[in-house]
Amino acid sequence: MKKNVEKHLTLRERILETIRDAIMTGALKPGEKVAEPELASRFGISRTPIREAFRQLESEGYLTVVPRKGALVASFSPKDVEEFYAIKSILEGYAARKACSRLSTREIAKLEGINEKLREIAAEGDVRHFFKVHNTFHDTFIKGAGNEKLHEMIGGLLKKFQRLRLASLSKPGRMLISVEEHEKIIEAFRNRDAVLAEMLVQKNAEFGGKVLIEEERLQLNAGGYPETDL
């Protein structure tokens, strides 16, 4: 199945997926340099498309491009995680509250359909596919708030911390928990309970951060990586 998917990826997408996978699996550690020559040799291309891929990965929070040093795997501290999820919970919670009275019956039905798809994907264990569809679920009600500036602001924030969000959803059982949380959110939308919808969306975001911070503590206790890395 994976080989069939890879055949349809462009060269640029293959470079992006190769680096993302290496970072998410720990093959590339925080602070480690991502070598351009090795990638150029592996894919048989010049360094220009690799540098373009680096820029995109930097915008997604995977890499930090440093002048005269090159691309390094980005490090996130527990403080970074806490601050990101705090902002995410406030903005998305506000969007849910505003969307509650604006979402049409058809849009709520769409959210239900998306969540059923997420349940199927969670059972398959395909976290990358889940991540993409999960984004669609949240984007649907965020757009439903009817505030373009809010939608743009949340979109920019989520893109910058894409790596953290994917890491959170990758934790055992997290995908199914997300589906169950979505069910409660949909019910709040259906009942037009704006206060409850806001609270549930905030709780959803906060839990995503707690999952990562708790794992950090466990790894520290077990003698894992330094506290500044996530």
URZIGI-V88012 format. One record per residue. N is the residue number from 1. RES is the residue in one letter. PHI is phi in degrees with one decimal (* if undefined). NEAR is the number of other ideal C-beta (glycine too) atoms within 10 Angstrom. D_CENTER is the distance of its C-alpha to the mean C-alpha in Angstrom with 1 decimal. Layout:
# URZIGI-V88012
n->(N:N)
res->(RES:RES)
phi->(PHI:PHI)
near->(NEAR:NEAR)
d_center->(D_CENTER:D_CENTER)
This chain:
# URZIGI-V88012
n->(1:2:3:4:5:6:7:8:9:10:11:12:13:14:15:16:17:18:19:20:21:22:23:24:25:26:27:28:29:30:31:32:33:34:35:36:37:38:39:40:41:42:43:44:45:46:47:48:49:50:51:52:53:54:55:56:57:58:59:60:61:62:63:64:65:66:67:68:69:70:71:72:73:74:75:76:77:78:79:80:81:82:83:84:85:86:87:88:89:90:91:92:93:94:95:96:97:98:99:100:101:102:103:104:105:106:107:108:109:110:111:112:113:114:115:116:117:118:119:120:121:122:123:124:125:126:127:128:129:130:131:132:133:134:135:136:137:138:139:140:141:142:143:144:145:146:147:148:149:150:151:152:153:154:155:156:157:158:159:160:161:162:163:164:165:166:167:168:169:170:171:172:173:174:175:176:177:178:179:180:181:182:183:184:185:186:187:188:189:190:191:192:193:194:195:196:197:198:199:200:201:202:203:204:205:206:207:208:209:210:211:212:213:214:215:216:217:218:219:220:221:222:223:224:225:226:227:228:229:230)
res->(M:K:K:N:V:E:K:H:L:T:L:R:E:R:I:L:E:T:I:R:D:A:I:M:T:G:A:L:K:P:G:E:K:V:A:E:P:E:L:A:S:R:F:G:I:S:R:T:P:I:R:E:A:F:R:Q:L:E:S:E:G:Y:L:T:V:V:P:R:K:G:A:L:V:A:S:F:S:P:K:D:V:E:E:F:Y:A:I:K:S:I:L:E:G:Y:A:A:R:K:A:C:S:R:L:S:T:R:E:I:A:K:L:E:G:I:N:E:K:L:R:E:I:A:A:E:G:D:V:R:H:F:F:K:V:H:N:T:F:H:D:T:F:I:K:G:A:G:N:E:K:L:H:E:M:I:G:G:L:L:K:K:F:Q:R:L:R:L:A:S:L:S:K:P:G:R:M:L:I:S:V:E:E:H:E:K:I:I:E:A:F:R:N:R:D:A:V:L:A:E:M:L:V:Q:K:N:A:E:F:G:G:K:V:L:I:E:E:E:R:L:Q:L:N:A:G:G:Y:P:E:T:D:L)
phi->(*:-62.4:-64.1:-63.1:-65.0:-61.7:-61.9:-90.8:-80.9:-72.8:-60.3:-62.6:-64.3:-65.5:-64.5:-59.6:-65.4:-60.7:-71.9:-57.5:-62.0:-62.8:-74.0:-67.8:-86.4:90.5:-64.4:-111.3:-92.8:-54.2:90.4:-77.0:-80.3:-98.2:-78.5:-64.7:-58.2:-64.9:-68.6:-61.6:-69.3:-63.2:-98.2:64.6:-134.2:-76.3:-79.5:-59.2:-65.6:-69.4:-65.6:-64.8:-65.6:-59.6:-63.8:-66.3:-66.3:-67.6:-67.2:-93.7:88.1:-88.2:-127.1:-124.7:-93.6:-110.8:-55.1:68.2:-115.4:97.7:-94.4:-117.8:-65.3:-68.3:-111.4:-123.7:-87.0:-54.4:-65.8:-59.1:-63.2:-60.4:-68.7:-61.4:-70.5:-66.6:-67.1:-59.2:-65.4:-66.9:-68.2:-69.8:-63.4:-62.8:-61.4:-64.3:-63.5:-70.5:-72.7:-54.5:-90.3:-103.3:-63.6:-80.9:-58.9:-65.4:-67.3:-67.1:-64.0:-63.4:-60.9:-63.0:-63.8:-62.4:-68.5:-65.6:-63.9:-62.3:-62.3:-64.2:-66.7:-60.8:-65.2:-79.9:79.0:-88.8:-67.2:-68.5:-66.1:-58.7:-58.3:-65.8:-70.6:-58.5:-61.2:-64.1:-58.3:-68.7:-64.3:-62.5:-80.4:-66.6:-62.8:-63.8:-69.3:75.3:-122.2:-62.8:-64.8:-64.2:-61.7:-65.1:-63.7:-65.8:-59.6:-65.0:-64.9:-65.1:-64.5:-64.7:-114.3:-56.8:-59.5:-65.3:-65.8:-67.0:-62.7:-65.4:-69.6:-77.8:-68.3:-51.9:81.4:-66.8:-63.6:-67.0:-60.4:-61.4:-61.8:-66.6:-65.3:-62.3:-58.3:-67.0:-64.7:-60.8:-62.5:-64.8:-63.6:-61.8:-86.5:58.0:-97.0:-63.8:-64.3:-67.8:-59.1:-62.0:-63.0:-66.7:-66.7:-63.1:-62.6:-59.0:-66.4:-62.4:-64.3:-59.0:-71.2:-61.1:-59.1:-71.0:-66.3:-64.5:-64.4:-59.1:-63.8:-63.0:-69.2:-64.5:-64.5:-91.6:81.6:-80.7:-71.9:-60.5:-62.6:-77.7:-108.0:-138.3)
near->(7:7:6:7:11:11:7:7:12:9:12:15:12:14:23:19:15:16:23:20:12:16:23:16:9:9:11:19:12:17:14:14:13:22:13:15:9:10:19:16:10:13:16:7:14:10:12:9:16:22:13:13:25:23:12:15:24:16:13:19:22:23:25:17:15:10:5:4:9:15:24:17:20:21:16:19:14:17:11:18:22:15:13:22:24:14:15:24:21:14:21:23:20:18:26:27:20:20:24:23:13:14:25:9:8:7:16:19:13:17:22:16:11:19:20:13:17:21:17:13:20:23:11:11:10:16:19:15:16:25:17:11:16:24:15:13:21:22:16:16:25:23:19:23:22:13:17:9:7:17:17:10:15:22:14:10:14:21:14:14:21:17:20:22:23:20:22:22:19:17:15:8:9:18:22:14:16:21:21:11:18:23:15:16:24:21:15:21:25:16:11:12:15:16:10:18:28:23:18:22:29:21:15:21:24:16:16:24:22:14:21:22:15:12:15:19:12:10:15:13:8:7:6:13:15:11:13:13:16:20)
d_center->(23.1:20.8:23.7:24.1:20.6:21.1:24.3:22.7:20.3:21.7:22.6:20.0:17.2:18.8:18.8:15.1:14.4:17.1:15.7:12.1:13.7:16.2:13.9:11.8:15.2:17.0:19.4:18.6:18.7:17.7:20.4:21.6:22.7:21.4:24.8:25.4:28.7:27.4:24.8:27.5:29.9:27.5:26.7:30.1:29.1:29.6:27.4:26.7:23.9:22.4:22.4:20.8:17.9:17.8:17.5:14.5:12.8:14.0:12.5:9.0:10.0:11.2:14.8:17.5:20.4:23.6:27.0:29.4:27.1:24.5:20.8:19.7:16.6:15.0:15.7:14.1:16.6:16.4:17.5:14.6:12.2:14.7:15.2:11.6:11.3:14.9:14.5:11.5:13.8:16.8:15.7:14.1:17.0:19.4:18.0:18.6:22.0:23.0:21.8:23.8:27.1:26.0:24.2:26.7:27.6:26.3:22.9:22.7:23.9:21.1:18.6:20.6:20.6:16.9:16.6:19.4:17.7:14.7:17.4:18.9:15.8:15.3:18.9:18.5:15.8:13.9:10.3:9.3:11.4:10.1:6.5:8.5:10.9:8.9:7.9:11.6:12.7:11.4:12.5:15.8:16.9:15.6:17.9:20.4:20.9:22.9:21.9:20.9:20.5:18.1:16.0:16.1:15.4:12.2:11.0:11.9:10.3:6.8:7.5:9.1:6.6:3.8:5.6:5.8:3.0:4.0:7.2:7.7:7.6:9.8:12.4:15.6:16.0:12.7:12.1:15.6:15.4:12.7:15.2:18.0:16.4:16.0:19.6:20.8:19.0:20.7:23.9:23.8:23.4:26.2:28.4:27.6:26.9:25.1:25.3:23.9:21.0:20.1:20.5:18.5:15.4:15.9:16.4:13.3:11.2:13.7:13.6:9.9:11.3:14.6:13.3:12.3:15.4:17.7:16.8:17.7:20.9:21.8:21.4:23.5:26.1:26.2:26.8:23.4:21.8:22.7:21.3:20.0:17.5:14.2)
